[in-house]
Amino acid sequence: MAAIGLASGILLGLAARLGRFCTLGAIEDALYGGSTVRLRMWGVAVGLAIIGSFGLMGVGLLDGAKTYYLSIRWMPLASVVGGLMFGYGMALAGNCGYGALARLGGGDLRSFVIVLVMGVSAFVVLAGPLAPLRDMLFQQADVTSDPPPGIAHRLGILTGLPTVPIGMTLGGLLLLFSLASRPLWQKPSAILWGAVVGLGIVAGWAGTSWVSTRSFEALPVVSHSFSAPMGETILWFMIGSARPLSFAVGSIAGVWTGACLGSLIKGHFRWEACEDPRELRRQIFGAALMGAGAVTALGCSIGQGLSAFSVLALSAPVTFLAIFAGATIGLRQLIMGFQPAE
């Protein structure tokens, strides 16, 4: 499981450093840079991930109902609240968890603080002192009814059509919409790296599903996410003799490794540290919000924005829109303050 996380994580790390694949960067470009290239790049990744994931379901290599995001009851309020927290924290920190790992791979020690704080914050809410409060407000429960909380699955019940063709059609439409942009085609590398990210998500599903069906243990079928896995990786480094390696640990190591290789290839690796205490305070607060928000929403900008989206979980578009809204509020505060626009 760890080897699968490592190999597919390297793809995501390379995409971040060589292809500038970044959630916050895409949102900032769209809002303030007058460019939707990186947002469409994100759409390419999601569209291909959907096609690939439902393709795996079609040939029997993935049981969608067993994936994490389709096996947990969807809580709309948790998606909105957690997504807003995560998006706002992402703007304050200047990166999501995935982006922080990518920057850490390039020598940015400020991102090391974000990674540590986000990982600890996630476990404080997931299994620490704030876990009872989270459980009281947003109690996670396994899905016990049919169909699973997925868009394609629900449409299949309504229309009587097979789930796999519905999912692949929706993925294809999203891909075509994302590709319908002349500025995007003027940067073919953006299309390439978007495709690489989609491949990394699909590889996570395929690999963990393959191991799960052949393992003597009940192992989860998962793909990439960067909130609770950061906390799990921190725990593994502290008590690795008592905790087995997992996909999450491999994924974190893979993104860092791929980002480090990418920064060396580009000649961008250099050590950086924070010289402004106010900036560090803002980043710590943002990272803490991201960790708590991601656990509440059952995923971060990658977990919900890509992995959950790839199986068309009901939670994915709602959480992603909430993350977008939270990031918009945070960016406006940082760039212009809360003064009304003239």
C-alpha positions, 0 to 999 in steps of 0.5 A: 500500500505504501509503495502504491502511495509513493509511486502515484504520489511522485506523479502529483509532486512532479505536477506541482513543481513542473506543471504548477498544479496548485489549487490556491494558485488556480483560484487566485489566477481566476479571481485576480489574474484574469486567467482560467488556465490553471482552473481548466487544468484542474478540470482536465485532471478531474475529468480524466480521473472520473473517466479512469475511475469509472473505467476501472469500475466497468472492468471490475477492478474497482468497487465504487461502493467500497471507496472511502467517499462512497462508503461514508454517509454524506453530511451536507452541512459538514461539507459546507462548514469544513470546506469554508474553513479549509478554503479560508485557512488555505488563503491565510497559509498561502497553500493547501496541504498538497501545495505545502508539501510541494513547496517543502520539496523545493526547500521552503521551510515555512511550508514545513511549519504548515505541514506539521501544524495541519497534520496535528490539527487534523488529528486533534479533531479526528481523534484528539480532544476535539473529536467528541465535539466533531462527533457530536456535531457531524457524526460519521456513519457508514452507508447502510442503504442503496445506492451509495452517495454518488452522483452517477449512482443516484442518476442510475437509479433515477434513469435506469441506466448503468452507473459506469456509462453515466460516470464516464459521460459526465467525466467526458463532458467535464473534460471537453468543457475544460479543454474548450479554451484557446489559452489552455491549448497555447500551454500544452504542458498544462494539459499534460500535467493535468492528465498526470494528476488525474492518472495519479488519482486513478493509480491510487484507486487501482492499486489500493483496490488490487491490494485490498482484494488480495490481502488477508487484512481488511484494508481500505480502498483509498486515493490521495488526500492531504489532511489526516494522512499528514497526521498519520505520517507524523505518528508513523515517524514517531512510533513506526514500530507500532504502526504499519506503513500505509498508503497515506504515509507513502503518498506524503513521501511520494509528493515530497519526493516528486516535488524535490525532484521537480525543483532540482530539475527546474533548478528552483531548489533553495532553502527559505525561511520565514522572516516576518512573525506576522506571516508565520502567525497567519500561516500557523492559524491557516494551517490549523483551520485547514486541518480541522476543516478537512477532517470536518468535510471528510477531505481537503482540496485534493481529497474532495476536489480530486479523489472524491470527485473522481468517483462522483461523490455527492460531497465533492462539488459541494465541498469544492465550491465551499473551499472556493468560497472560503479561499475567495473570502481569505484572498480578498481579506489579504489583498484588499481587506474587507473594505467595500469595493469602489 
